[in-house]
Amino acid sequence: MKTIEQSSFVEQILARKNVQHNLSVPQLVEKILSRKEGVLTATGAVQATTGKYTGRSPKDKFIVQDESCEQLIDWGSVNQPIQEEVFDHLYHKVVEHLKAKDEIYAFNGFAGADQKYRLPIQVINEYAWHNLFARQLFIRPTEGEALDQQAGFTVISAPSFKANPKTDGTNSEAFVIISFKHQVILIGGTEYAGEIKKSIFSIMNYLLPNNNILSMHCSANVGQEGDVALFFGLSGTGKTTLSADPYRRLIGDDEHGWSPNGVFNIEGGCYAKCINLSEEKEPQIFHAIRFGSVLENVMLDEKSRIPNYDDTSLTENTRAAYPLENIDNIVSPSVAGHPNTIIFLTADASGTLPPISKLSKEQAMYHFLSGYTSKLAGTERGVTEPEATFSTCFGAPFLPLAPSTYAKMLGEKIDQYNSNVFLINTGWTGGSYGVGERIKLSYTRAMVHAALEGELNTVDKIQDDIFGLEVPLHVPGVPDDVLIPKNTWSDKEAFELEAKKLATKFHENFTKFSQASKEIMEAGPIYQPK
C-alpha cells in the first residue's frame, strides 16, 4: 500500500476545481440552502439533521498505532489502536470518494487563542453545513492573516462514505481515525458535527502537555479585577449556566489550555446543548442563535420555522453552534491570566455530597481523576434512573495520554499559582433523587460568588465524616442547614446508607489509579467499605 503524506494529500485534494476555499458565512448559508442540506429558521440560523448518529460514536474512534505515538498513548477502550495499513486503505478510498463530488469545502483556521501556542488547522468537508460548523467553532483568521500556511492538522470529513467493517477493518460504517504521524483526522459514516470539534480537542490534549500546557475540558471566565475562574463539570452539572455571569466576561465555554502565560480558549465558538433552552433560563445562548449559527437536530415549526427546543423527537442531544462574538460579555482575544479559583461541578443524585467544600491540592487531584457526577434521567436515551458516573479529568473520551499526566500538571499548577479549588454539588438536597429536591440555582450562584470573591478562605469549616471534605459553616445567601447534607434529611439512617454507598463507589472507581501517590489515595472519602 502506498504510504501517505499530509502535504501530498493537500496537493491532490485542495488543488482540485471542486474545492470551495474559505467561503464566508453568507456564501456557506447559500450553499446549504441550495443543496438542501438544511433549512433557514426564524432566527436566521441554519437547521440540519444528522440521521442515525445524533451523538459521538466512541466505539468507532481510533488512533493509528505507529512509531510516532505508540509509547505515549494510553491504549484501551477509549484510545483504541488501529493499524497504519487500515488507515492508509480508508484514506485512499475517502480521497477517491471526495474527488467524485461536485463540490467540497475547505476552512483554514486555528485551535488555540494564544498565538504562541495555537495550532494551524484545516477542515475539509463533504457538506457545506459541516464547513459552516467548523468555521464557527474554531478560531477564524483575522483580516490579512495568511491562509496558505501548512496546517498542523487536517480534518477530512466524508459523512456519506460508509465503511465496510469486513473489508475496511472498522467496527461499523462510521469511523473517526487520528493519525499523529500524518497529522490527519479521517471521519466517515457519521453526520454528527460534534466529531469534528472533539477530534481537534483530542489532538490538543496530546500536543499541549508536551509543551508544558495543561489542556482542560472546562469553561472559564474573568472578573472585573482580572481574576480568572475555571469550571469543570460533566453534562448536566451547570458548567455553562454558572460560567455565564453578567458580572464576569466569558473566556470560553468548553476547552482551554493553561500555559506559563495563563489560560486561553482552544476554540472560537460554542457548541451549546439546546434541550429545554429558553430566553428566561439561558438568555445569552438563546440570543446567540442567529444568522450564521447552526442548529443540529432541533425541531422546527413547519410553517413559522420557529425552533422548538423542548421537542426531543430526534434526540435529547440537540445542539447549537455559534461564534463567541455572538455573546456580548466576552474576552477578546480569549486569553487571560492564571486561575485564582478552580471549581469542580457535580450533580450528585444521592443527595449526600456537601453543596460546597474547599479542597486541598491532594483532594483536588483525587476528584479531578475521579470526575464524578450522576447521569440523570433525560440526559441520554435509555437512562431512567440516576447512575453514578466517573469521567477521568472530566473528559475521559478525549484524553490520549495517561490520566496521571493531566492530574500531575494540575497539581503542579495549583501549587505554582496558589489556586483555590472548590467542589460544588448542584445536585440534590433533603433526600436522593425522587425524594429530595434540586439545590436552588440561587444558592449555587451564591456559593460560586463566595468562592470567587475569597469569602470562604477564612470562614469556619467542618470536616465531613464520610467524604473527608472541608465544608464551610456559613455562606452568604445560603441557609446554614443546606450546607450540611445530613441536616436536610428527615431520615438520618437513610442518609448514612446512601452516603456510604457513594463513598464505596468512589473507592471502587479509584482502584484503576493504583499508581497514584499515597497522599492522593488518602484524599478520597474517609469511609472505607468493609
QUIVENFEN-V958264 format. One record per residue. N is the residue number from 0. SS is DSSP state (A for helix, B for strand, O for the rest). PSI is psi in radians with two decimals (999 if undefined). BURIAL is # if it has 9 or more other C-alpha atoms within 8 Angstrom, else .. Layout:
N:SS:PSI:BURIAL
N:SS:PSI:BURIAL
This chain:
0:O:2.34:.
1:O:2.28:.
2:O:2.79:.
3:O:2.72:.
4:O:2.53:.
5:A:-0.73:#
6:A:-0.71:.
7:A:-0.61:.
8:A:-0.78:#
9:A:-0.73:#
10:A:-0.78:.
11:A:-0.36:.
12:A:-0.91:#
13:A:-0.34:#
14:O:-0.15:.
15:O:2.67:.
16:O:-0.31:.
17:O:0.05:#
18:B:2.21:#
19:B:1.99:#
20:B:2.20:.
21:O:0.94:.
22:O:2.64:#
23:O:2.97:.
24:A:-0.86:.
25:A:-0.67:.
26:A:-0.73:.
27:A:-0.69:#
28:A:-0.74:#
29:A:-0.76:.
30:A:-0.79:#
31:A:-0.80:#
32:A:-0.73:#
33:A:-0.54:.
34:O:0.01:.
35:O:0.62:.
36:O:-0.35:#
37:O:-3.13:#
38:B:2.75:#
39:B:2.33:#
40:O:3.01:#
41:O:-0.40:#
42:O:-0.13:.
43:O:-0.15:#
44:O:2.84:#
45:B:2.37:#
46:B:2.29:#
47:B:2.73:#
48:O:2.79:.
49:O:0.24:#
50:O:-2.49:.
51:O:-0.41:.
52:O:1.77:#
53:O:0.22:#
54:O:-3.14:.
55:O:2.71:.
56:O:1.38:.
57:A:-0.51:.
58:A:-0.17:.
59:A:0.24:#
60:B:2.33:#
61:B:2.78:#
62:B:2.32:#
63:B:2.17:#
64:O:1.78:#
65:O:-3.10:#
66:O:-0.33:.
67:O:-0.42:.
68:O:-0.11:#
69:O:-0.43:.
70:O:-0.12:.
71:O:-0.53:.
72:O:2.48:#
73:O:1.44:.
74:O:2.53:#
75:O:-2.69:.
76:O:-0.45:.
77:O:-0.91:#
78:O:1.46:#
79:B:2.28:#
80:B:2.59:#
81:B:2.56:#
82:O:2.67:#
83:A:-0.61:#
84:A:-0.53:.
85:A:-0.79:#
86:A:-0.82:#
87:A:-0.78:#
88:A:-0.87:#
89:A:-0.66:#
90:A:-0.87:#
91:A:-0.60:.
92:A:-0.69:.
93:A:-0.71:#
94:A:-0.85:#
95:A:-0.65:.
96:A:-0.80:#
97:A:-0.58:#
98:A:-0.53:.
99:O:-0.14:.
100:O:2.60:#
101:O:-0.55:.
102:O:2.50:.
103:B:2.96:#
104:B:2.39:#
105:B:2.34:#
106:B:2.33:#
107:B:2.24:#
108:B:-2.62:#
109:B:2.72:#
110:B:2.11:#
111:O:1.98:#
112:O:-0.39:#
113:O:2.01:#
114:O:-0.44:.
115:O:-0.49:.
116:O:0.06:.
117:O:2.69:#
118:B:2.08:#
119:B:2.31:#
120:B:2.77:#
121:B:2.52:#
122:B:2.12:#
123:B:2.11:#
124:B:2.48:#
125:O:-0.59:#
126:O:2.44:#
127:A:-0.60:#
128:A:-0.53:#
129:A:-0.60:#
130:A:-0.66:#
131:A:-0.73:#
132:A:-0.86:#
133:A:-0.71:#
134:A:-0.65:#
135:A:-0.45:#
136:A:-0.59:#
137:O:3.10:#
138:B:2.16:#
139:B:2.43:#
140:O:2.50:#
141:O:2.86:.
142:O:2.24:.
143:O:-0.24:.
144:O:2.44:.
145:O:2.36:.
146:O:-0.02:.
147:O:0.15:.
148:O:2.70:.
149:O:2.21:.
150:O:2.50:#
151:O:-0.63:.
152:B:2.57:#
153:B:2.23:#
154:B:2.25:#
155:B:2.00:#
156:B:2.05:#
157:B:1.36:#
158:O:-0.59:#
159:O:-0.09:.
160:O:2.05:#
161:O:2.19:#
162:O:2.71:#
163:O:1.86:#
164:A:-0.57:#
165:A:-0.65:.
166:A:-0.36:.
167:A:-0.12:#
168:O:0.37:.
169:O:3.08:#
170:O:-0.40:#
171:O:-2.92:#
172:O:-0.39:#
173:O:2.64:#
174:B:2.50:#
175:B:1.93:#
176:B:2.18:#
177:B:2.21:#
178:B:1.86:#
179:O:-0.53:#
180:O:-0.80:.
181:O:-0.06:.
182:O:0.79:#
183:B:2.43:#
184:B:2.11:#
185:B:2.13:#
186:B:2.28:#
187:B:2.77:#
188:O:-0.11:#
189:O:2.41:#
190:O:-0.02:#
191:O:2.02:#
192:O:-0.41:#
193:A:-0.41:.
194:A:-0.59:#
195:A:-0.85:#
196:A:-0.88:#
197:A:-0.42:#
198:A:-0.66:#
199:A:-0.69:#
200:A:-0.69:#
201:A:-0.75:#
202:A:-0.55:#
203:A:-0.56:#
204:A:-0.29:#
205:A:-0.76:#
206:A:-0.74:.
207:A:-0.80:#
208:A:-0.47:#
209:A:-0.23:.
210:A:0.43:.
211:O:0.60:.
212:O:2.21:#
213:B:2.06:#
214:B:2.42:#
215:B:2.41:#
216:B:1.49:#
217:B:2.89:#
218:B:2.88:#
219:B:2.49:#
220:B:3.02:#
221:B:2.41:#
222:O:3.10:#
223:O:-0.40:.
224:O:0.11:.
225:O:0.11:.
226:O:2.34:#
227:B:2.45:#
228:B:2.47:#
229:B:2.49:#
230:B:1.88:#
231:B:2.53:#
232:B:2.56:#
233:O:3.09:#
234:O:2.33:.
235:O:0.04:#
236:O:-0.23:#
237:O:0.31:#
238:A:-0.89:#
239:A:-0.74:.
240:A:-0.79:.
241:A:-0.45:#
242:A:-0.31:#
243:O:1.73:#
244:O:2.17:.
245:O:-0.32:.
246:O:0.03:.
247:O:2.60:#
248:B:2.42:#
249:B:2.25:#
250:B:-0.76:#
251:B:2.84:#
252:O:0.02:#
253:O:-0.70:#
254:B:2.24:#
255:B:2.79:#
256:B:2.58:#
257:B:1.79:#
258:B:3.11:#
259:O:-0.30:.
260:O:-0.34:.
261:B:-2.70:#
262:B:2.45:#
263:B:2.58:#
264:B:2.42:#
265:O:-0.47:#
266:O:3.04:#
267:O:0.19:#
268:B:-3.02:#
269:B:2.57:#
270:B:1.41:#
271:B:2.49:.
272:B:2.48:#
273:O:-0.08:#
274:O:2.15:#
275:O:0.45:.
276:O:2.39:#
277:O:2.72:#
278:O:-0.62:#
279:O:-0.78:.
280:O:-0.72:.
281:O:1.21:#
282:A:-0.62:#
283:A:-0.82:#
284:A:-0.76:#
285:A:-0.78:#
286:A:-0.23:#
287:A:-0.34:#
288:O:1.59:#
289:O:-2.82:#
290:O:2.30:.
291:O:-0.30:#
292:O:2.80:#
293:B:2.18:#
294:B:2.23:#
295:B:2.01:#
296:O:0.35:#
297:O:2.28:#
298:B:2.58:#
299:B:2.66:#
300:O:2.27:#
301:O:-0.64:.
302:O:-0.89:.
303:O:-0.36:.
304:O:0.40:#
305:O:2.25:#
306:B:2.44:#
307:B:1.67:#
308:O:-0.13:#
309:O:-0.16:.
310:O:2.08:.
311:O:0.51:#
312:O:-0.71:.
313:O:-0.73:.
314:O:2.79:.
315:O:-0.17:#
316:O:0.94:#
317:O:2.56:#
318:B:2.75:#
319:B:2.31:#
320:B:2.25:#
321:B:2.72:#
322:B:2.68:#
323:A:-0.56:#
324:A:-0.27:.
325:A:-0.14:#
326:O:2.32:#
327:O:-0.78:.
328:O:1.25:.
329:B:2.87:#
330:O:2.27:#
331:O:2.12:.
332:O:2.92:.
333:O:1.10:#
334:B:2.62:#
335:B:-3.05:#
336:O:-2.85:#
337:O:2.53:#
338:B:2.24:#
339:B:-0.59:#
340:B:2.37:#
341:B:2.25:#
342:B:2.17:#
343:B:2.19:#
344:B:2.41:#
345:B:2.56:#
346:O:1.53:#
347:O:1.94:#
348:O:-0.21:#
349:O:-0.30:#
350:O:0.39:#
351:O:-0.32:#
352:O:2.46:#
353:O:2.56:#
354:O:-0.54:#
355:B:2.46:#
356:B:2.59:#
357:B:2.32:#
358:B:2.47:#
359:O:2.99:.
360:A:-0.74:#
361:A:-0.72:#
362:A:-0.66:#
363:A:-0.77:#
364:A:-0.65:#
365:A:-0.85:#
366:A:-0.44:#
367:A:-0.79:#
368:A:-0.61:#
369:A:-0.85:#
370:O:0.92:#
371:B:2.48:#
372:B:3.13:#
373:B:2.24:#
374:B:2.02:#
375:O:2.75:#
376:O:2.30:#
377:O:-0.30:.
378:O:-0.44:#
379:O:2.64:#
380:O:2.42:.
381:O:-0.18:.
382:O:1.90:#
383:O:-0.33:.
384:O:2.61:.
385:O:2.47:#
386:B:2.25:.
387:B:2.28:#
388:B:2.51:.
389:B:2.15:#
390:O:1.83:#
391:A:2.27:#
392:A:0.41:#
393:A:0.52:#
394:O:0.69:#
395:A:-0.68:#
396:A:-0.18:.
397:A:0.31:#
398:O:1.81:#
399:O:-0.46:#
400:O:2.95:#
401:O:2.44:#
402:A:-0.59:#
403:A:-0.48:.
404:A:-0.82:#
405:A:-0.71:#
406:A:-0.72:#
407:A:-0.77:#
408:A:-0.70:#
409:A:-0.82:#
410:A:-0.74:#
411:A:-0.69:.
412:A:-0.60:#
413:A:-0.76:#
414:A:-0.86:#
415:A:-0.66:.
416:A:0.13:#
417:O:0.79:.
418:O:2.42:#
419:B:2.41:#
420:B:2.33:#
421:B:2.54:#
422:B:2.08:#
423:B:2.19:#
424:B:2.01:#
425:O:0.25:#
426:O:-2.24:#
427:B:2.68:#
428:B:2.63:#
429:O:0.16:#
430:O:2.95:#
431:O:3.11:#
432:O:2.30:#
433:O:-0.31:.
434:O:-0.94:.
435:O:-2.86:#
436:B:2.76:#
437:B:2.39:.
438:O:2.33:#
439:O:2.38:.
440:A:-0.61:.
441:A:-0.62:.
442:A:-0.79:#
443:A:-0.74:#
444:A:-0.66:#
445:A:-0.67:#
446:A:-0.78:#
447:A:-0.79:#
448:A:-0.79:.
449:A:-0.69:#
450:A:-0.78:#
451:A:-0.56:#
452:O:0.02:.
453:O:0.24:.
454:O:-0.23:#
455:O:0.02:#
456:O:-0.50:.
457:O:-0.04:.
458:O:2.64:#
459:O:2.48:.
460:B:2.79:.
461:B:2.54:.
462:B:2.22:.
463:O:2.25:#
464:O:-0.04:.
465:O:-0.83:#
466:O:-0.19:#
467:O:0.27:#
468:O:2.56:#
469:B:1.98:#
470:B:2.17:#
471:B:2.49:#
472:O:-0.21:#
473:O:2.30:#
474:B:2.16:#
475:O:2.26:.
476:O:0.03:.
477:B:2.23:#
478:O:2.39:.
479:A:-0.67:#
480:A:-0.55:.
481:A:-0.50:#
482:A:-0.40:#
483:O:1.78:#
484:A:-0.70:#
485:A:-0.57:#
486:A:-0.35:#
487:A:-0.15:#
488:O:2.36:#
489:O:-0.54:.
490:O:1.69:.
491:A:-0.61:.
492:A:-0.69:.
493:A:-0.65:.
494:A:-0.85:#
495:A:-0.74:.
496:A:-0.82:.
497:A:-0.70:#
498:A:-0.72:#
499:A:-0.60:#
500:A:-0.77:.
501:A:-0.73:#
502:A:-0.69:#
503:A:-0.69:#
504:A:-0.67:#
505:A:-0.83:#
506:A:-0.76:#
507:A:-0.75:.
508:A:-0.63:#
509:A:-0.13:#
510:A:-0.39:.
511:A:-0.15:.
512:A:0.89:.
513:O:-0.33:.
514:O:-0.07:.
515:O:2.66:.
516:O:2.81:.
517:A:-0.67:.
518:A:-0.69:.
519:A:-0.71:#
520:A:-0.65:#
521:O:-0.02:.
522:O:0.02:#
523:O:-2.89:#
524:O:2.47:#
525:O:-0.72:#
526:O:2.27:#
527:O:2.16:.
528:O:2.56:.
529:O:999:.
